[in-house]
């Protein structure tokens, strides 16, 4: 039966108008510009981390969780539709574009020894961090994000993995808040230990009398952020920097199978309230992961012009920054401080694992 629009209006049961995304998108654009300007003052700090920090501070100042029931303040309520869209859809586009920065011929330039060092470092660190998280009783999502950030490529990997563990619009406010806090914790650890690596790893490489290629491979296989890799390897030599960059990109290439595996596992997880049926609410392999792989394959063919890459590379950073700011708006800073001790220990252990495994591989195979 068809209901006449006039009857719907008279009955007072018309659906509420859909919230506009424009205010949230404008806020994300303005924040992105501010973050990129700040990033010029601190080139070794990832702009993604700066974006999350700015979002967390903005969310706290505006009272993201100050009202009863976790209701946001007026400003956050007005921008939520746009920032939520930015934190999900824009993030996925950024992950796809990230694939254009990878090329199979470049990765093969490491040789089988370098590829084996990277592969072993990633797999062992990821598995060990998951085990250590259970031992330290750190929550599952935080452990997964820390494992991803330390084993793969820092902030970009963490945000991509969060896109898989998120429950999307169906998630409760508390569940969304917990995932935002897990994201903030993982990114804080990436920043802390990655910054230490910039100083510690080159110093140890010199102490061990490693060649430039060995030092570059170790830095690229163990350091979290691309900016941190560049800063650390750049203090050694141009040859070390070239090797470190390729090793780092090889780790980024492993993002797709890792996130796909997490997506398959999430799709098979029982539904809420003890429902043991396997729910179809998730796509086993997220479409943005498929897009990431497709982008890598397209780049590997050599058909992508340099002019296109010169646009997509900075665009990827811009999109990631906007998404991270939007995610940061939901971070509970006091809660993050209260629960930081065990998470900090998890980060330290994960960092030591990847340092030791990658160093052993470099010394044994090169």
C-alpha positions in Angstrom: 0.0 0.0 0.0 1.3 3.5 -0.9 1.1 6.2 1.7 0.4 9.7 0.6 3.1 12.2 1.6 0.4 14.6 3.0 -0.8 11.9 5.3 2.7 11.1 6.5 3.3 14.8 7.3 0.0 15.1 9.1 0.6 12.0 11.2 4.0 13.3 12.4 5.8 10.1 11.5 7.9 11.4 8.6 11.5 10.2 8.8 14.0 12.7 10.2 16.0 14.5 7.5 19.4 13.0 6.9 22.2 15.0 8.6 24.3 17.0 6.2 27.9 16.0 5.7 29.0 19.4 4.7 30.0 20.8 8.2 32.0 17.7 9.0 33.7 17.7 5.6 34.6 21.4 6.0 36.0 20.7 9.5 38.1 17.9 8.1 39.5 20.0 5.2 40.4 22.9 7.6 42.1 20.5 10.0 44.0 18.8 7.2 45.4 22.2 6.1 46.5 23.0 9.7 48.1 19.6 10.1 50.1 19.8 6.9 51.3 23.2 7.9 52.4 21.9 11.3 54.1 18.9 9.7 56.6 21.2 8.0 57.8 22.1 11.4 58.4 18.5 12.6 59.3 16.5 9.5 60.2 13.3 11.4 56.7 13.1 12.9 54.0 11.6 10.7 51.3 14.0 9.7 48.9 11.2 10.4 49.9 11.1 14.0 49.6 14.9 14.2 46.1 14.7 12.7 45.0 12.2 15.3 46.4 14.3 18.1 44.6 17.4 16.8 41.4 15.5 16.5 41.7 14.1 20.0 42.3 17.5 21.5 39.5 19.0 19.5 37.1 16.2 20.7 38.1 16.7 24.3 37.8 20.5 24.2 34.4 20.3 22.5 33.1 17.7 25.0 32.9 14.5 22.9 32.0 12.5 26.0 31.2 15.1 28.6 27.4 14.8 28.3 25.4 11.9 29.8 25.2 8.8 27.7 28.3 9.7 25.7 26.4 12.4 23.6 28.6 14.8 21.8 28.5 18.6 22.1 26.6 20.7 19.6 29.6 21.3 17.4 30.5 17.6 17.2 26.9 16.7 16.6 26.7 19.1 13.7 29.9 17.7 12.1 29.5 14.0 12.9 27.9 12.9 9.7 30.7 14.4 7.7 33.5 13.3 10.0 32.2 9.8 10.2 32.1 9.6 6.4 35.6 10.9 6.3 36.9 8.4 8.8 35.5 5.5 6.7 35.1 6.2 3.0 38.0 8.7 2.7 40.2 6.3 4.6 39.5 3.5 2.2 40.2 5.6 -0.9 43.6 6.5 0.7 44.5 2.9 1.3 43.7 2.1 -2.4 45.9 5.0 -3.6 48.7 3.8 -1.3 49.0 0.9 -3.6 50.2 3.2 -6.4 53.4 3.8 -4.4 54.4 0.2 -4.7 56.0 -1.6 -7.7 56.9 -5.3 -7.9 60.2 -4.6 -9.8 61.3 -2.2 -7.0 60.6 -4.8 -4.4 62.4 -7.6 -6.2 65.5 -5.3 -6.2 66.0 -6.3 -2.6 67.0 -9.8 -3.7 65.7 -13.0 -2.1 67.7 -12.4 1.1 66.2 -9.0 1.7 62.7 -10.2 0.9 63.1 -13.1 3.3 64.3 -10.7 6.1 61.3 -8.5 5.6 58.8 -11.3 5.4 60.2 -13.0 8.5 60.3 -9.8 10.5 56.7 -9.0 9.7 55.3 -12.4 10.4 57.2 -13.1 13.6 56.5 -9.6 15.0 52.8 -9.7 14.2 52.4 -13.2 15.8 54.5 -12.4 18.8 52.7 -9.1 19.5 49.3 -10.9 19.4 50.7 -13.4 21.9 52.2 -10.8 24.1 49.0 -8.8 24.1 47.1 -11.8 25.5 49.8 -12.3 28.1 49.6 -8.7 29.2 45.8 -8.7 29.0 45.6 -5.8 26.6 42.3 -5.7 24.8 42.0 -7.6 21.5 41.5 -4.6 19.2 44.4 -2.6 20.7 46.7 -5.6 20.4 45.7 -6.1 16.8 46.4 -2.5 15.9 49.7 -2.4 17.7 50.8 -5.6 16.0 49.8 -4.2 12.6 51.5 -0.8 13.2 54.8 -2.3 14.4 55.1 -5.1 11.8 53.9 -3.3 8.7 54.0 0.5 8.2 53.0 2.5 11.2 50.0 4.9 11.1 48.7 4.0 7.6 48.6 0.3 8.5 47.0 0.9 11.8 44.2 3.0 10.2 43.7 0.5 7.5 43.3 -2.3 10.0 40.9 -0.2 12.1 38.7 0.0 9.0 38.4 -3.8 9.1 37.7 -4.2 12.9 35.2 -1.3 12.9 31.5 -2.3 13.1 30.5 0.7 11.0 27.2 2.5 11.5 25.7 -0.5 13.4 28.3 -0.1 16.2 27.2 1.3 19.6 28.7 4.5 20.9 30.8 2.6 23.5 32.1 0.2 20.8 33.1 3.1 18.5 34.7 4.9 21.4 36.8 1.8 22.4 38.0 1.4 18.9 39.0 5.1 18.7 40.9 4.7 21.9 42.7 1.6 20.6 43.7 3.6 17.5 45.1 6.4 19.6 47.1 4.0 21.7 48.6 2.2 18.7 49.5 5.4 17.0 51.1 6.8 20.2 53.3 3.7 20.5 54.3 4.0 16.8 55.4 7.5 17.4 57.3 6.9 20.6 59.2 3.8 19.6 59.6 4.9 16.0 61.2 8.2 17.2 63.6 6.2 19.4 64.5 4.0 16.4 65.6 7.1 14.5 68.4 7.6 17.0 69.0 4.0 18.3 69.2 1.9 15.1 71.8 4.0 13.2 73.9 4.1 16.4 73.7 0.3 16.8 74.4 -0.2 13.1 77.7 1.8 13.4 78.5 0.0 16.6 78.1 -3.4 14.8 80.2 -2.1 11.8 77.4 -2.9 9.4 77.7 -2.0 5.7 75.5 0.7 4.3 73.3 -1.9 2.6 73.0 -3.9 5.8 72.1 -0.9 7.9 69.6 0.3 5.4 67.9 -3.1 5.2 67.8 -3.3 9.0 66.3 0.2 9.3 63.7 -0.4 6.6 62.7 -3.8 8.0 62.3 -2.6 11.6 61.3 1.1 11.8 57.6 2.0 11.8 57.0 5.1 9.8 58.3 6.1 6.4 59.4 9.5 7.7 61.3 7.8 10.5 62.9 5.4 8.0 64.1 8.3 5.9 65.4 10.2 9.0 67.3 7.2 10.3 68.8 5.9 7.1 69.6 9.4 5.9 72.1 9.8 8.7 74.2 6.9 7.3 74.4 7.4 3.5 72.4 7.7 0.3 72.9 4.0 -0.3 71.5 3.1 3.1 68.5 5.4 2.4 67.8 3.7 -1.0 67.9 0.2 0.5 65.8 1.2 3.6 63.1 2.8 1.4 62.7 -0.3 -0.7 62.7 -2.6 2.4 60.0 -0.3 3.9 57.9 -0.5 0.8 58.2 -4.3 0.9 56.6 -4.2 4.3 53.8 -2.0 3.0 53.1 -4.6 0.3 52.3 -7.1 3.1 49.5 -4.9 4.3 47.0 -6.4 1.8 47.3 -10.1 2.9 47.4 -9.1 6.6 44.3 -6.9 6.4 42.5 -9.4 4.1 43.2 -12.2 6.7 41.8 -10.0 9.5 38.7 -9.3 7.4 38.1 -13.0 6.8 38.4 -13.7 10.5 36.1 -10.7 11.4 33.5 -12.0 8.9 33.5 -15.4 10.7 33.2 -14.0 14.2 29.8 -14.7 15.9 27.3 -12.0 16.0 26.2 -10.0 19.1 24.4 -11.3 22.2 25.9 -14.8 21.9 24.6 -15.4 18.4 26.8 -18.2 17.1 25.7 -17.9 13.5 28.3 -16.6 11.1 26.9 -13.2 10.2 27.0 -11.9 6.6 27.4 -8.3 7.8 31.0 -8.1 6.6 32.7 -8.7 3.3 35.4 -11.3 4.0 38.0 -9.4 2.0 37.3 -5.7 2.2 36.9 -4.0 -1.2 39.5 -1.4 -0.4 42.1 -4.2 0.1 41.2 -5.5 -3.4 41.6 -2.0 -4.7 45.0 -1.7 -3.0 46.2 -4.9 -4.7 44.8 -3.7 -8.0 46.7 -0.4 -7.6 49.9 -2.3 -6.9 49.5 -4.4 -10.1 48.7 -1.4 -12.2 51.8 0.4 -10.9 53.9 -2.7 -11.6 53.0 -2.6 -15.3 54.7 0.7 -15.7 51.7 2.3 -17.4 51.1 4.9 -14.7 52.7 8.2 -15.8 55.0 10.0 -13.4 52.8 13.0 -13.7 49.9 11.0 -12.2 52.1 9.6 -9.4 53.3 13.1 -8.6 49.6 13.9 -7.8 48.5 10.7 -6.1 51.4 10.4 -3.7 50.7 13.7 -1.8 46.9 13.2 -2.3 47.2 9.9 -0.4 48.8 11.7 2.5 46.1 14.4 2.4 43.3 11.8 2.5 44.9 9.9 5.3 45.4 13.1 7.4 41.7 14.0 7.0 40.6 10.5 8.0 42.9 10.4 11.0 41.6 13.8 12.3 38.0 12.5 12.0 39.0 9.4 14.0 40.7 11.4 16.6 37.5 13.3 17.5 36.3 10.2 19.3 39.4 9.6 21.4 39.0 9.6 25.2 42.3 11.1 26.3 41.8 10.5 30.1 40.9 6.9 29.4 44.0 6.5 27.2 46.3 7.8 30.0 44.7 5.5 32.6 45.1 2.3 30.5 48.5 3.2 29.1 50.9 1.2 31.2 50.3 -2.3 29.8 49.9 -1.0 26.3 53.2 0.9 26.6 54.9 -2.4 27.7 53.3 -4.2 24.7 54.8 -1.6 22.4 58.3 -1.9 23.9 58.2 -5.7 23.5 56.9 -5.5 20.0 59.7 -3.1 19.0 62.4 -5.3 20.6 61.0 -8.3 18.7 61.2 -6.7 15.3 64.6 -5.2 16.1 66.0 -8.6 17.1 64.4 -10.6 14.3 65.3 -8.2 11.5 68.9 -7.8 12.9 69.3 -11.6 13.0 68.1 -11.9 9.5 70.4 -9.2 8.2 73.5 -10.6 9.8 72.8 -14.2 8.8 71.6 -13.6 5.2 73.6 -10.6 3.9 
